[in-house]
Amino acid sequence: METIKLRDEYIKLGQALKAAGLVGSGVDAKYVIEDGKVSVNGQTEYQRGKKLRDGDIVTFEGNTIKIEAHPDGHTTMP
């Protein structure tokens, strides 16, 4: 399971997929999301701009990403 530490209060779904290395670009993220291949908290998600917050779980092609807030709220994504 990949973990993304938030640097702000949220990260958008397309950005999270790219940050985790599961897609090569924002365009790739757009297509896999529009094709219904990505779920957030167990529900298929079709919006690339979906805001992910602390505790959200993203799944794509057998990969899982967990979104976590950094304890001090100030960190960068891996």
PDB file of N, CA, C and O in Angstrom:
ATOM      1  N   MET A   1       0.844  -1.178   0.000  1.00  0.00           N
ATOM      2  CA  MET A   1       0.000   0.000   0.000  1.00  0.00           C
ATOM      3  C   MET A   1       0.891   1.243   0.000  1.00  0.00           C
ATOM      4  O   MET A   1       1.792   1.381   0.828  1.00  0.00           O
ATOM      5  N   GLU A   2       0.625   2.124  -0.926  1.00  0.00           N
ATOM      6  CA  GLU A   2       1.309   3.419  -1.024  1.00  0.00           C
ATOM      7  C   GLU A   2       0.611   4.400  -0.092  1.00  0.00           C
ATOM      8  O   GLU A   2      -0.614   4.378   0.025  1.00  0.00           O
ATOM      9  N   THR A   3       1.366   5.248   0.562  1.00  0.00           N
ATOM     10  CA  THR A   3       0.788   6.286   1.411  1.00  0.00           C
ATOM     11  C   THR A   3       1.204   7.645   0.872  1.00  0.00           C
ATOM     12  O   THR A   3       2.377   7.883   0.585  1.00  0.00           O
ATOM     13  N   ILE A   4       0.234   8.527   0.740  1.00  0.00           N
ATOM     14  CA  ILE A   4       0.523   9.897   0.335  1.00  0.00           C
ATOM     15  C   ILE A   4       0.213  10.789   1.524  1.00  0.00           C
ATOM     16  O   ILE A   4      -0.904  10.799   2.040  1.00  0.00           O
ATOM     17  N   LYS A   5       1.226  11.538   1.947  1.00  0.00           N
ATOM     18  CA  LYS A   5       1.060  12.498   3.036  1.00  0.00           C
ATOM     19  C   LYS A   5       0.621  13.826   2.423  1.00  0.00           C
ATOM     20  O   LYS A   5       1.262  14.352   1.514  1.00  0.00           O
ATOM     21  N   LEU A   6      -0.468  14.346   2.935  1.00  0.00           N
ATOM     22  CA  LEU A   6      -0.987  15.608   2.423  1.00  0.00           C
ATOM     23  C   LEU A   6      -0.098  16.772   2.815  1.00  0.00           C
ATOM     24  O   LEU A   6       0.414  16.819   3.934  1.00  0.00           O
ATOM     25  N   ARG A   7       0.085  17.705   1.904  1.00  0.00           N
ATOM     26  CA  ARG A   7       0.786  18.946   2.253  1.00  0.00           C
ATOM     27  C   ARG A   7      -0.222  20.073   2.440  1.00  0.00           C
ATOM     28  O   ARG A   7       0.088  21.107   3.032  1.00  0.00           O
ATOM     29  N   ASP A   8      -1.436  19.858   1.925  1.00  0.00           N
ATOM     30  CA  ASP A   8      -2.541  20.797   2.103  1.00  0.00           C
ATOM     31  C   ASP A   8      -3.704  20.006   2.691  1.00  0.00           C
ATOM     32  O   ASP A   8      -3.508  18.874   3.134  1.00  0.00           O
ATOM     33  N   GLU A   9      -4.895  20.567   2.706  1.00  0.00           N
ATOM     34  CA  GLU A   9      -6.017  19.847   3.304  1.00  0.00           C
ATOM     35  C   GLU A   9      -6.534  18.727   2.406  1.00  0.00           C
ATOM     36  O   GLU A   9      -7.232  17.832   2.882  1.00  0.00           O
ATOM     37  N   TYR A  10      -6.199  18.763   1.097  1.00  0.00           N
ATOM     38  CA  TYR A  10      -6.625  17.706   0.185  1.00  0.00           C
ATOM     39  C   TYR A  10      -5.674  17.603  -1.000  1.00  0.00           C
ATOM     40  O   TYR A  10      -4.850  18.487  -1.233  1.00  0.00           O
ATOM     41  N   ILE A  11      -5.804  16.500  -1.748  1.00  0.00           N
ATOM     42  CA  ILE A  11      -5.127  16.311  -3.032  1.00  0.00           C
ATOM     43  C   ILE A  11      -6.193  15.803  -3.991  1.00  0.00           C
ATOM     44  O   ILE A  11      -7.073  15.040  -3.593  1.00  0.00           O
ATOM     45  N   LYS A  12      -6.122  16.216  -5.232  1.00  0.00           N
ATOM     46  CA  LYS A  12      -7.093  15.751  -6.221  1.00  0.00           C
ATOM     47  C   LYS A  12      -6.732  14.344  -6.678  1.00  0.00           C
ATOM     48  O   LYS A  12      -5.565  13.952  -6.688  1.00  0.00           O
ATOM     49  N   LEU A  13      -7.756  13.601  -7.053  1.00  0.00           N
ATOM     50  CA  LEU A  13      -7.586  12.195  -7.413  1.00  0.00           C
ATOM     51  C   LEU A  13      -6.546  11.996  -8.513  1.00  0.00           C
ATOM     52  O   LEU A  13      -5.669  11.142  -8.384  1.00  0.00           O
ATOM     53  N   GLY A  14      -6.632  12.761  -9.576  1.00  0.00           N
ATOM     54  CA  GLY A  14      -5.663  12.627 -10.676  1.00  0.00           C
ATOM     55  C   GLY A  14      -4.241  12.865 -10.206  1.00  0.00           C
ATOM     56  O   GLY A  14      -3.321  12.162 -10.623  1.00  0.00           O
ATOM     57  N   GLN A  15      -4.055  13.853  -9.339  1.00  0.00           N
ATOM     58  CA  GLN A  15      -2.733  14.155  -8.799  1.00  0.00           C
ATOM     59  C   GLN A  15      -2.218  13.018  -7.925  1.00  0.00           C
ATOM     60  O   GLN A  15      -1.028  12.705  -7.939  1.00  0.00           O
ATOM     61  N   ALA A  16      -3.119  12.405  -7.166  1.00  0.00           N
ATOM     62  CA  ALA A  16      -2.725  11.304  -6.291  1.00  0.00           C
ATOM     63  C   ALA A  16      -2.247  10.106  -7.105  1.00  0.00           C
ATOM     64  O   ALA A  16      -1.244   9.480  -6.763  1.00  0.00           O
ATOM     65  N   LEU A  17      -2.962   9.788  -8.180  1.00  0.00           N
ATOM     66  CA  LEU A  17      -2.551   8.664  -9.026  1.00  0.00           C
ATOM     67  C   LEU A  17      -1.175   8.922  -9.622  1.00  0.00           C
ATOM     68  O   LEU A  17      -0.343   8.018  -9.690  1.00  0.00           O
ATOM     69  N   LYS A  18      -0.942  10.142 -10.048  1.00  0.00           N
ATOM     70  CA  LYS A  18       0.352  10.492 -10.626  1.00  0.00           C
ATOM     71  C   LYS A  18       1.451  10.476  -9.557  1.00  0.00           C
ATOM     72  O   LYS A  18       2.540   9.953  -9.796  1.00  0.00           O
ATOM     73  N   ALA A  19       1.167  11.049  -8.376  1.00  0.00           N
ATOM     74  CA  ALA A  19       2.157  11.087  -7.291  1.00  0.00           C
ATOM     75  C   ALA A  19       2.563   9.689  -6.844  1.00  0.00           C
ATOM     76  O   ALA A  19       3.708   9.464  -6.451  1.00  0.00           O
ATOM     77  N   ALA A  20       1.624   8.753  -6.905  1.00  0.00           N
ATOM     78  CA  ALA A  20       1.911   7.378  -6.499  1.00  0.00           C
ATOM     79  C   ALA A  20       2.602   6.585  -7.608  1.00  0.00           C
ATOM     80  O   ALA A  20       2.997   5.439  -7.396  1.00  0.00           O
ATOM     81  N   GLY A  21       2.749   7.188  -8.785  1.00  0.00           N
ATOM     82  CA  GLY A  21       3.423   6.512  -9.892  1.00  0.00           C
ATOM     83  C   GLY A  21       2.550   5.493 -10.601  1.00  0.00           C
ATOM     84  O   GLY A  21       3.065   4.626 -11.307  1.00  0.00           O
ATOM     85  N   LEU A  22       1.237   5.580 -10.425  1.00  0.00           N
ATOM     86  CA  LEU A  22       0.338   4.605 -11.046  1.00  0.00           C
ATOM     87  C   LEU A  22      -0.070   5.002 -12.454  1.00  0.00           C
ATOM     88  O   LEU A  22      -0.538   4.163 -13.224  1.00  0.00           O
ATOM     89  N   VAL A  23       0.103   6.269 -12.797  1.00  0.00           N
ATOM     90  CA  VAL A  23      -0.121   6.754 -14.159  1.00  0.00           C
ATOM     91  C   VAL A  23       1.041   7.662 -14.517  1.00  0.00           C
ATOM     92  O   VAL A  23       1.715   8.204 -13.640  1.00  0.00           O
ATOM     93  N   GLY A  24       1.268   7.823 -15.812  1.00  0.00           N
ATOM     94  CA  GLY A  24       2.405   8.621 -16.251  1.00  0.00           C
ATOM     95  C   GLY A  24       2.123  10.101 -16.355  1.00  0.00           C
ATOM     96  O   GLY A  24       3.044  10.915 -16.289  1.00  0.00           O
ATOM     97  N   SER A  25       0.855  10.464 -16.518  1.00  0.00           N
ATOM     98  CA  SER A  25       0.518  11.870 -16.709  1.00  0.00           C
ATOM     99  C   SER A  25      -0.906  12.147 -16.267  1.00  0.00           C
ATOM    100  O   SER A  25      -1.672  11.228 -15.974  1.00  0.00           O
ATOM    101  N   GLY A  26      -1.249  13.417 -16.221  1.00  0.00           N
ATOM    102  CA  GLY A  26      -2.611  13.806 -15.900  1.00  0.00           C
ATOM    103  C   GLY A  26      -3.604  13.307 -16.926  1.00  0.00           C
ATOM    104  O   GLY A  26      -4.742  12.980 -16.588  1.00  0.00           O
ATOM    105  N   VAL A  27      -3.178  13.245 -18.185  1.00  0.00           N
ATOM    106  CA  VAL A  27      -4.054  12.741 -19.248  1.00  0.00           C
ATOM    107  C   VAL A  27      -4.338  11.260 -19.024  1.00  0.00           C
ATOM    108  O   VAL A  27      -5.475  10.811 -19.166  1.00  0.00           O
ATOM    109  N   ASP A  28      -3.295  10.503 -18.672  1.00  0.00           N
ATOM    110  CA  ASP A  28      -3.499   9.073 -18.366  1.00  0.00           C
ATOM    111  C   ASP A  28      -4.476   8.912 -17.209  1.00  0.00           C
ATOM    112  O   ASP A  28      -5.353   8.050 -17.247  1.00  0.00           O
ATOM    113  N   ALA A  29      -4.323   9.746 -16.178  1.00  0.00           N
ATOM    114  CA  ALA A  29      -5.221   9.691 -15.021  1.00  0.00           C
ATOM    115  C   ALA A  29      -6.651   9.961 -15.461  1.00  0.00           C
ATOM    116  O   ALA A  29      -7.576   9.267 -15.039  1.00  0.00           O
ATOM    117  N   LYS A  30      -6.832  10.962 -16.303  1.00  0.00           N
ATOM    118  CA  LYS A  30      -8.168  11.312 -16.795  1.00  0.00           C
ATOM    119  C   LYS A  30      -8.840  10.106 -17.435  1.00  0.00           C
ATOM    120  O   LYS A  30     -10.005   9.823 -17.154  1.00  0.00           O
ATOM    121  N   TYR A  31      -8.119   9.399 -18.289  1.00  0.00           N
ATOM    122  CA  TYR A  31      -8.718   8.273 -19.006  1.00  0.00           C
ATOM    123  C   TYR A  31      -9.062   7.103 -18.094  1.00  0.00           C
ATOM    124  O   TYR A  31     -10.145   6.531 -18.217  1.00  0.00           O
ATOM    125  N   VAL A  32      -8.168   6.736 -17.186  1.00  0.00           N
ATOM    126  CA  VAL A  32      -8.474   5.593 -16.319  1.00  0.00           C
ATOM    127  C   VAL A  32      -9.617   5.910 -15.368  1.00  0.00           C
ATOM    128  O   VAL A  32     -10.402   5.030 -15.015  1.00  0.00           O
ATOM    129  N   ILE A  33      -9.708   7.182 -14.949  1.00  0.00           N
ATOM    130  CA  ILE A  33     -10.810   7.577 -14.070  1.00  0.00           C
ATOM    131  C   ILE A  33     -12.125   7.584 -14.847  1.00  0.00           C
ATOM    132  O   ILE A  33     -13.124   7.038 -14.379  1.00  0.00           O
ATOM    133  N   GLU A  34     -12.130   8.200 -16.028  1.00  0.00           N
ATOM    134  CA  GLU A  34     -13.346   8.243 -16.843  1.00  0.00           C
ATOM    135  C   GLU A  34     -13.823   6.846 -17.244  1.00  0.00           C
ATOM    136  O   GLU A  34     -15.019   6.625 -17.434  1.00  0.00           O
ATOM    137  N   ASP A  35     -12.888   5.908 -17.373  1.00  0.00           N
ATOM    138  CA  ASP A  35     -13.238   4.533 -17.742  1.00  0.00           C
ATOM    139  C   ASP A  35     -13.743   3.711 -16.559  1.00  0.00           C
ATOM    140  O   ASP A  35     -14.052   2.530 -16.715  1.00  0.00           O
ATOM    141  N   GLY A  36     -13.828   4.325 -15.379  1.00  0.00           N
ATOM    142  CA  GLY A  36     -14.365   3.637 -14.208  1.00  0.00           C
ATOM    143  C   GLY A  36     -13.412   2.628 -13.593  1.00  0.00           C
ATOM    144  O   GLY A  36     -13.854   1.669 -12.960  1.00  0.00           O
ATOM    145  N   LYS A  37     -12.112   2.827 -13.769  1.00  0.00           N
ATOM    146  CA  LYS A  37     -11.126   1.874 -13.263  1.00  0.00           C
ATOM    147  C   LYS A  37     -10.581   2.230 -11.880  1.00  0.00           C
ATOM    148  O   LYS A  37      -9.755   1.504 -11.327  1.00  0.00           O
ATOM    149  N   VAL A  38     -11.049   3.355 -11.324  1.00  0.00           N
ATOM    150  CA  VAL A  38     -10.527   3.847 -10.046  1.00  0.00           C
ATOM    151  C   VAL A  38     -11.668   3.925  -9.035  1.00  0.00           C
ATOM    152  O   VAL A  38     -12.769   4.370  -9.359  1.00  0.00           O
ATOM    153  N   SER A  39     -11.394   3.490  -7.814  1.00  0.00           N
ATOM    154  CA  SER A  39     -12.411   3.640  -6.772  1.00  0.00           C
ATOM    155  C   SER A  39     -11.832   4.403  -5.588  1.00  0.00           C
ATOM    156  O   SER A  39     -10.638   4.334  -5.296  1.00  0.00           O
ATOM    157  N   VAL A  40     -12.716   5.129  -4.919  1.00  0.00           N
ATOM    158  CA  VAL A  40     -12.359   5.879  -3.718  1.00  0.00           C
ATOM    159  C   VAL A  40     -13.286   5.396  -2.615  1.00  0.00           C
ATOM    160  O   VAL A  40     -14.508   5.503  -2.718  1.00  0.00           O
ATOM    161  N   ASN A  41     -12.689   4.866  -1.563  1.00  0.00           N
ATOM    162  CA  ASN A  41     -13.444   4.336  -0.431  1.00  0.00           C
ATOM    163  C   ASN A  41     -14.493   3.309  -0.878  1.00  0.00           C
ATOM    164  O   ASN A  41     -15.612   3.276  -0.367  1.00  0.00           O
ATOM    165  N   GLY A  42     -14.096   2.471  -1.852  1.00  0.00           N
ATOM    166  CA  GLY A  42     -14.961   1.381  -2.297  1.00  0.00           C
ATOM    167  C   GLY A  42     -15.992   1.755  -3.347  1.00  0.00           C
ATOM    168  O   GLY A  42     -16.744   0.889  -3.796  1.00  0.00           O
ATOM    169  N   GLN A  43     -16.052   3.020  -3.753  1.00  0.00           N
ATOM    170  CA  GLN A  43     -17.027   3.458  -4.752  1.00  0.00           C
ATOM    171  C   GLN A  43     -16.290   3.899  -6.015  1.00  0.00           C
ATOM    172  O   GLN A  43     -15.301   4.627  -5.935  1.00  0.00           O
ATOM    173  N   THR A  44     -16.769   3.461  -7.178  1.00  0.00           N
ATOM    174  CA  THR A  44     -16.168   3.889  -8.432  1.00  0.00           C
ATOM    175  C   THR A  44     -16.276   5.405  -8.543  1.00  0.00           C
ATOM    176  O   THR A  44     -17.333   5.989  -8.305  1.00  0.00           O
ATOM    177  N   GLU A  45     -15.168   6.022  -8.905  1.00  0.00           N
ATOM    178  CA  GLU A  45     -15.126   7.489  -9.012  1.00  0.00           C
ATOM    179  C   GLU A  45     -14.814   7.890 -10.449  1.00  0.00           C
ATOM    180  O   GLU A  45     -13.911   7.334 -11.073  1.00  0.00           O
ATOM    181  N   TYR A  46     -15.558   8.850 -10.967  1.00  0.00           N
ATOM    182  CA  TYR A  46     -15.402   9.284 -12.354  1.00  0.00           C
ATOM    183  C   TYR A  46     -14.890  10.716 -12.477  1.00  0.00           C
ATOM    184  O   TYR A  46     -14.746  11.219 -13.591  1.00  0.00           O
ATOM    185  N   GLN A  47     -14.615  11.378 -11.366  1.00  0.00           N
ATOM    186  CA  GLN A  47     -14.169  12.770 -11.406  1.00  0.00           C
ATOM    187  C   GLN A  47     -12.685  12.873 -11.062  1.00  0.00           C
ATOM    188  O   GLN A  47     -12.272  12.555  -9.946  1.00  0.00           O
ATOM    189  N   ARG A  48     -11.900  13.315 -12.019  1.00  0.00           N
ATOM    190  CA  ARG A  48     -10.460  13.454 -11.814  1.00  0.00           C
ATOM    191  C   ARG A  48     -10.163  14.468 -10.710  1.00  0.00           C
ATOM    192  O   ARG A  48      -9.159  14.351 -10.008  1.00  0.00           O
ATOM    193  N   GLY A  49     -11.040  15.463 -10.557  1.00  0.00           N
ATOM    194  CA  GLY A  49     -10.835  16.517  -9.567  1.00  0.00           C
ATOM    195  C   GLY A  49     -11.383  16.206  -8.180  1.00  0.00           C
ATOM    196  O   GLY A  49     -11.406  17.076  -7.310  1.00  0.00           O
ATOM    197  N   LYS A  50     -11.825  14.966  -7.971  1.00  0.00           N
ATOM    198  CA  LYS A  50     -12.340  14.557  -6.656  1.00  0.00           C
ATOM    199  C   LYS A  50     -11.298  14.878  -5.587  1.00  0.00           C
ATOM    200  O   LYS A  50     -10.137  14.487  -5.708  1.00  0.00           O
ATOM    201  N   LYS A  51     -11.713  15.584  -4.551  1.00  0.00           N
ATOM    202  CA  LYS A  51     -10.796  15.957  -3.475  1.00  0.00           C
ATOM    203  C   LYS A  51     -10.650  14.808  -2.489  1.00  0.00           C
ATOM    204  O   LYS A  51     -11.630  14.337  -1.913  1.00  0.00           O
ATOM    205  N   LEU A  52      -9.420  14.368  -2.304  1.00  0.00           N
ATOM    206  CA  LEU A  52      -9.121  13.297  -1.358  1.00  0.00           C
ATOM    207  C   LEU A  52      -8.583  13.922  -0.087  1.00  0.00           C
ATOM    208  O   LEU A  52      -7.743  14.821  -0.118  1.00  0.00           O
ATOM    209  N   ARG A  53      -9.087  13.424   1.031  1.00  0.00           N
ATOM    210  CA  ARG A  53      -8.691  13.961   2.333  1.00  0.00           C
ATOM    211  C   ARG A  53      -8.166  12.835   3.226  1.00  0.00           C
ATOM    212  O   ARG A  53      -8.200  11.663   2.852  1.00  0.00           O
ATOM    213  N   ASP A  54      -7.691  13.203   4.384  1.00  0.00           N
ATOM    214  CA  ASP A  54      -7.144  12.258   5.348  1.00  0.00           C
ATOM    215  C   ASP A  54      -8.084  11.069   5.539  1.00  0.00           C
ATOM    216  O   ASP A  54      -9.270  11.241   5.821  1.00  0.00           O
ATOM    217  N   GLY A  55      -7.539   9.863   5.380  1.00  0.00           N
ATOM    218  CA  GLY A  55      -8.309   8.650   5.605  1.00  0.00           C
ATOM    219  C   GLY A  55      -8.895   8.027   4.346  1.00  0.00           C
ATOM    220  O   GLY A  55      -9.352   6.884   4.381  1.00  0.00           O
ATOM    221  N   ASP A  56      -8.891   8.759   3.232  1.00  0.00           N
ATOM    222  CA  ASP A  56      -9.435   8.202   1.990  1.00  0.00           C
ATOM    223  C   ASP A  56      -8.524   7.102   1.460  1.00  0.00           C
ATOM    224  O   ASP A  56      -7.303   7.154   1.611  1.00  0.00           O
ATOM    225  N   ILE A  57      -9.151   6.102   0.834  1.00  0.00           N
ATOM    226  CA  ILE A  57      -8.434   4.976   0.246  1.00  0.00           C
ATOM    227  C   ILE A  57      -8.788   4.917  -1.234  1.00  0.00           C
ATOM    228  O   ILE A  57      -9.962   4.886  -1.603  1.00  0.00           O
ATOM    229  N   VAL A  58      -7.758   4.903  -2.077  1.00  0.00           N
ATOM    230  CA  VAL A  58      -7.930   4.837  -3.530  1.00  0.00           C
ATOM    231  C   VAL A  58      -7.425   3.488  -4.008  1.00  0.00           C
ATOM    232  O   VAL A  58      -6.363   3.038  -3.578  1.00  0.00           O
ATOM    233  N   THR A  59      -8.173   2.835  -4.894  1.00  0.00           N
ATOM    234  CA  THR A  59      -7.698   1.590  -5.493  1.00  0.00           C
ATOM    235  C   THR A  59      -7.740   1.702  -7.012  1.00  0.00           C
ATOM    236  O   THR A  59      -8.663   2.275  -7.590  1.00  0.00           O
ATOM    237  N   PHE A  60      -6.705   1.132  -7.644  1.00  0.00           N
ATOM    238  CA  PHE A  60      -6.581   1.136  -9.101  1.00  0.00           C
ATOM    239  C   PHE A  60      -5.709  -0.041  -9.512  1.00  0.00           C
ATOM    240  O   PHE A  60      -4.552  -0.140  -9.104  1.00  0.00           O
ATOM    241  N   GLU A  61      -6.270  -0.927 -10.319  1.00  0.00           N
ATOM    242  CA  GLU A  61      -5.549  -2.095 -10.854  1.00  0.00           C
ATOM    243  C   GLU A  61      -4.783  -2.861  -9.775  1.00  0.00           C
ATOM    244  O   GLU A  61      -3.613  -3.195  -9.958  1.00  0.00           O
ATOM    245  N   GLY A  62      -5.437  -3.131  -8.672  1.00  0.00           N
ATOM    246  CA  GLY A  62      -4.830  -3.917  -7.607  1.00  0.00           C
ATOM    247  C   GLY A  62      -3.903  -3.136  -6.694  1.00  0.00           C
ATOM    248  O   GLY A  62      -3.355  -3.695  -5.744  1.00  0.00           O
ATOM    249  N   ASN A  63      -3.722  -1.862  -6.964  1.00  0.00           N
ATOM    250  CA  ASN A  63      -2.882  -1.001  -6.130  1.00  0.00           C
ATOM    251  C   ASN A  63      -3.762  -0.180  -5.192  1.00  0.00           C
ATOM    252  O   ASN A  63      -4.873   0.213  -5.550  1.00  0.00           O
ATOM    253  N   THR A  64      -3.257   0.072  -3.998  1.00  0.00           N
ATOM    254  CA  THR A  64      -3.997   0.845  -3.011  1.00  0.00           C
ATOM    255  C   THR A  64      -3.168   2.045  -2.574  1.00  0.00           C
ATOM    256  O   THR A  64      -1.969   1.935  -2.319  1.00  0.00           O
ATOM    257  N   ILE A  65      -3.831   3.185  -2.496  1.00  0.00           N
ATOM    258  CA  ILE A  65      -3.198   4.403  -2.006  1.00  0.00           C
ATOM    259  C   ILE A  65      -3.984   4.868  -0.790  1.00  0.00           C
ATOM    260  O   ILE A  65      -5.210   4.975  -0.839  1.00  0.00           O
ATOM    261  N   LYS A  66      -3.284   5.141   0.294  1.00  0.00           N
ATOM    262  CA  LYS A  66      -3.919   5.682   1.501  1.00  0.00           C
ATOM    263  C   LYS A  66      -3.510   7.146   1.632  1.00  0.00           C
ATOM    264  O   LYS A  66      -2.332   7.489   1.532  1.00  0.00           O
ATOM    265  N   ILE A  67      -4.501   7.996   1.855  1.00  0.00           N
ATOM    266  CA  ILE A  67      -4.249   9.421   2.017  1.00  0.00           C
ATOM    267  C   ILE A  67      -4.175   9.724   3.507  1.00  0.00           C
ATOM    268  O   ILE A  67      -5.080   9.379   4.267  1.00  0.00           O
ATOM    269  N   GLU A  68      -3.091  10.372   3.917  1.00  0.00           N
ATOM    270  CA  GLU A  68      -2.895  10.686   5.330  1.00  0.00           C
ATOM    271  C   GLU A  68      -2.492  12.134   5.506  1.00  0.00           C
ATOM    272  O   GLU A  68      -1.735  12.686   4.708  1.00  0.00           O
ATOM    273  N   ALA A  69      -3.007  12.742   6.559  1.00  0.00           N
ATOM    274  CA  ALA A  69      -2.562  14.080   6.940  1.00  0.00           C
ATOM    275  C   ALA A  69      -1.265  13.929   7.728  1.00  0.00           C
ATOM    276  O   ALA A  69      -1.121  13.006   8.529  1.00  0.00           O
ATOM    277  N   HIS A  70      -0.352  14.814   7.503  1.00  0.00           N
ATOM    278  CA  HIS A  70       0.873  14.816   8.290  1.00  0.00           C
ATOM    279  C   HIS A  70       0.534  15.406   9.660  1.00  0.00           C
ATOM    280  O   HIS A  70      -0.251  16.352   9.730  1.00  0.00           O
ATOM    281  N   PRO A  71       1.098  14.880  10.747  1.00  0.00           N
ATOM    282  CA  PRO A  71       0.757  15.366  12.091  1.00  0.00           C
ATOM    283  C   PRO A  71       0.850  16.884  12.249  1.00  0.00           C
ATOM    284  O   PRO A  71       0.015  17.490  12.921  1.00  0.00           O
ATOM    285  N   ASP A  72       1.856  17.495  11.637  1.00  0.00           N
ATOM    286  CA  ASP A  72       1.966  18.961  11.764  1.00  0.00           C
ATOM    287  C   ASP A  72       1.274  19.684  10.610  1.00  0.00           C
ATOM    288  O   ASP A  72       1.204  20.913  10.586  1.00  0.00           O
ATOM    289  N   GLY A  73       0.760  18.900   9.647  1.00  0.00           N
ATOM    290  CA  GLY A  73       0.037  19.481   8.528  1.00  0.00           C
ATOM    291  C   GLY A  73       0.929  20.122   7.480  1.00  0.00           C
ATOM    292  O   GLY A  73       0.433  20.740   6.538  1.00  0.00           O
ATOM    293  N   HIS A  74       2.253  19.980   7.634  1.00  0.00           N
ATOM    294  CA  HIS A  74       3.168  20.613   6.684  1.00  0.00           C
ATOM    295  C   HIS A  74       4.193  19.605   6.201  1.00  0.00           C
ATOM    296  O   HIS A  74       5.233  19.417   6.833  1.00  0.00           O
ATOM    297  N   THR A  75       3.907  18.965   5.096  1.00  0.00           N
ATOM    298  CA  THR A  75       4.858  18.033   4.509  1.00  0.00           C
ATOM    299  C   THR A  75       4.644  18.002   3.007  1.00  0.00           C
ATOM    300  O   THR A  75       3.682  18.578   2.498  1.00  0.00           O
ATOM    301  N   THR A  76       5.514  17.349   2.320  1.00  0.00           N
ATOM    302  CA  THR A  76       5.360  17.239   0.875  1.00  0.00           C
ATOM    303  C   THR A  76       5.046  15.808   0.525  1.00  0.00           C
ATOM    304  O   THR A  76       5.298  14.891   1.306  1.00  0.00           O
ATOM    305  N   MET A  77       4.496  15.626  -0.649  1.00  0.00           N
ATOM    306  CA  MET A  77       4.177  14.282  -1.119  1.00  0.00           C
ATOM    307  C   MET A  77       5.483  13.576  -1.458  1.00  0.00           C
ATOM    308  O   MET A  77       6.482  14.226  -1.765  1.00  0.00           O
ATOM    309  N   PRO A  78       5.476  12.236  -1.404  1.00  0.00           N
ATOM    310  CA  PRO A  78       6.697  11.501  -1.732  1.00  0.00           C
ATOM    311  C   PRO A  78       7.102  11.718  -3.167  1.00  0.00           C
ATOM    312  O   PRO A  78       8.111  11.172  -3.613  1.00  0.00           O
TER     313      PRO A  78
END
